[in-house]
Amino acid sequence: MMMAKTPAELGRIDVELKEAVCDALVNMITRRASGTDEAGRSVYGKTPRRSVFSGQLLPRMSTDNEDETSDIKIAAIGMDFNIDAESSSQINVAPRFSVYVRILPTWEEISTERFGIAIDFKLRKDKKQEIDHEIHERREELYAKEKLDRPDWNELTQEERDALHARRREIRDNLRSSVYAKHGVILGKTGLESFDEAKQTDETEDPIPTDGSEDPDAAPSPLIGRLVTSGAQIPTALLSPASIPPKWRRLDLALPVLAGQHVLVADRDIRIGLLEAVDHRSRQGFVERGI
């Protein structure tokens, strides 16, 4: 446990040490907010626009060709300064900036929950409805056979209710394993545990409809992406297309140094040449990093 210091103890700490701690905290927060620290080298899930909170330039025009710049959405940055007309010193300007480029994540990154970019695979709707319908029909048949479909909850003791719930879960899990396996999806313990428990209506005390009114789309689904990354072999014909998990890599670009009087000239051709040099160095940075 960290113990608070008294005013007298704080007074004995060297002032320069206090300033150094404050500077370190400010620099750490600034680098984290601007994405320039090591943690900001790779961005997962959210776009860099939503992950980096300061020090970024955003596109001026929207997709509707409207100017979206504001006090908090800046599209350009510059600097104004005065120089003595008689000055003979050389001026060197070394521009630095970084860009984020979307790249493919590694298998390690998409197969663990640490990075928050799990594959979002889903079964095709027609196959999902077919599986859900078969599970529903067979489950209702077994519930009716064992008189588990319409129990009188008020007449049951707590132990009897627990036993009924346990039997329903057993029937449900066995049917899920059997029907999914029939379609080539081996659930196993991991797959059964991945179902969304919040949507399991057969665990409530409300009577389960037996007239076919249950919506197949409302039935819970296993986390197919988790099954894939755990090594399960899922027939690709059962799967809907999935978006590539988002990952961005920060590229720090070292640009040409603008030296001497070229920094101050207003000649259009020279300005264009400087911009082309910056563009060439940016592209070269991408090539060097294999992007």
N, C-alpha and C positions, 0 to 999 in steps of 0.2 A: 504494500500500500504506500502511495506517495504521501509524504507528510508535508503540510503547508509550513512555510517559513514565517517567522515573525518579522515585523518591520525592521527590527534591529539586525536580524540575520540578513535580510535582503539588503540593508544599507551597507553591510560589510563586503558584498559582492562587487567586484571591479566593474566600473561603468562600461568599459570596453567589452567585457564579457557579456553583459546584458545586451549591448547593442549588437554583438555578433549573433546571439541567440535570436533576437528580433529579426535581424537581416536574414538569417537562415530560414525562419518561419515564413517570412514574406516571399523569399525566393522560391521556397518549396511550393507554397500555395499558387504563386504566379505560374510556375512551370506546370503544375498539375492542371490548372484552369485553362492554360493555353495549349496543353497537349505536347509540350516540348520536353517533358521528362521521359524516363524510360518506359513508364506505364502507358504513355501516349504514343509509343512507337507502333503499337497495333491496337486497333479498335474493333471490338466484336459486337455484333447485334445492332446497336444504334449506329446511325450515320455519323461521320465526323462533325457534321453541322450541329448535331444534337449533343455530341459528347465533348466538344471543345467550346468553351464559353468565352474566351477572350483571344485577342490577337489573330483573328481570322478575317479574311476577305471573302465575301459572298458574291454570287452573280448579281449584276445590277438589274438585268431584265428578267421578268418571270416568263413562264411558258406562254402566257398571253401577251407577251411583248409590252408589259407595263413596268415602269421603273419602281422597284420595291426598296430602294435605299431609304434608310432612316438613321436616327441617332444610334440605334443598336444593330443595324444591318448595313455595314460599310462595304462599299465595292471598290474603293481605291484609297490609297494613303500617299501622302507626300510631305514635303518639307520646304519651308521658305526660310531663307537666311540672306544676310547682307554681307558683301565682301568689298573691301577697299579696292577701288578701281586701279590703284597703283600697285596693288599687291603682286608679288612675283613668286610666291610660294606655290608648290604643287599640291593639288588636292587629290586625294584618293578616296573613292567611294566604293565600299565593298558590300554590295547587296546580298542578303541571305534570306531565304524563305524555304518553306517546306510545303509539300503537297501530299495529299492522301490519295492513294490509288487502290481501287478494290482488287483483291486477289482471292485466290481459292484457299480455303482453310486446309490444314493438314488433317489426316485421319485422326490423330490424337485429339485435336481440338474439337472435332465434331462427335467424337465417341465418348467424351466425358462431359459431365455437367459443370465442370469448373469454368468454362468459357461462355456458357449460356447460349450456344448456337447449335443445339441438337437438331438433327435432320427432322423435318416435319412431314414425314411420309404419311399418307392416308390411303386407305383402301378405296378402290373405285366405288362410286355410289351404288351402281347396280349390284356389284358383288357384296358390298356391305349389307344392302337390303336383303339379298338372298340369304346370307349367313344369319342375319338377325331374325328373319322370318322362320327359318328352320329351328333356331334355338328357341324362339318363342313357342312354336307349335309343340315341340317335343317337351319343353318345360311344363307347359300347361297340361299336357297329357300325364306326365309324371306327378305333377301336383295333385291332379284330380284322382289319380290312382291311389296315392297315399293320403288323400284327404287333407292336402296342405293348401288348397286353393282358396277356400273361404272359411278360415277358422273363426270361431267366436272368441275374439280376444278377451272379452270381459270374463269369460268362463275359465280362462287358462291361468294357471299360477305362473310366477316368474320363471321357475325352472322349466315349465312346459313351453313357455314362450322362447326361452333361450334354446331349448332343444329343437323347436320348430325352425327358428332362424338358422341354426347350425345345419339342419338337414337341407333347408333351402339353399344355403351357400354351397353345400356339397354337391347338390344336384346342378346348380348353376355352373360351378367350376368344371364339373365333369362334362357337361354339355358343351361349354365353351371350348374346352380342350379337344373334345371329339369332333365338333363341327368345323372348327378352324383347321384341325389336322386333316380333315376330309378335303379341304381346299388347299392343302399344302403349307399351312402356317402352323408350325409347332410352337405353342405358347410356352409350355414349361412354367415353372414357378415365377420366373421374372415376368413373363407375359401376363399371367393371371393377376399378379400384384399391380400391374400397370394400368388396369382398368380404372376409369374415373369413378371412384366410390360415391361421389356426390350424386351421380345419376342412376344409381342402382335402386330403382323403385321397388324391387322385390325384397328390399330390406326394411321397408316401412311397414306400418300396421294397416295401411289402406289395402282393401281387397284388390287383387290383380285382375284386370279386365279379361274376361274369357270370350268376348264376342268379336275379337279381332280388331278392336279399336286402338290397340297399342301402336304408337307411331314408330316404325322401324328406325327412322332417322334419329329418334331420341335415345336409342339404345347406346350404352357406353361402348367405347372402342379401346383396344389395347394400344399402347404407344409403339406403333410400328417402327418408328425411327430408332427407339431404344433396342428393339429386337434385332434390327439390322446391325447396329453397331456392336451388339453383344455376340454377333456371329451367326444369328439365325438366317436360314436360307428362305427368303420370301419369293415366291414366283412373281416376276416382274409384271406379268399380265394382270395381276390383282391390284397393282399400285397406280395411283394417280400421279401425274408429274409433280415433283416437289421443287420448291425454290432452293437455290443454292444458299446455304447459310452465309450470312454477310460477314465479311472481314475486310478491313482496310489496313494498309501499311503506310506509314509516314516515310516520305523520302526527303531527306535534308539535302538541298541543292547548294553547291558552292559555285557561285556565278562569277563571270569575269569582273575584275576590278576596273572601275572606271577611273582613269588617272589623268592628271594634268588639266589642260584647258578644255578638253572634250566634255568635261562635266558641265561647263558653263555655256557652251555654244548653243545657239538656237537654230543652227542650220538643220533643215529637215532631213537631208540625206544622212547626216551624221547620226541624228537621233534614230533613224530607221536602222542604220548599221548596228547601233548599240542594242536595239531591241532584238534584231536578228541574232546577235551573239548570245543574248540571254536565252532566246528560244532554242538555239542550237545546243547550248550547255544543258538546258532542261531535258531535251530529248536524249542527249548523251547520258545523262544521269539515269534515265529509264533503261537504256540499253545495258549499261554497266550492271544494273541490278536484275537483269533478265526479265524485264517487264515489257 
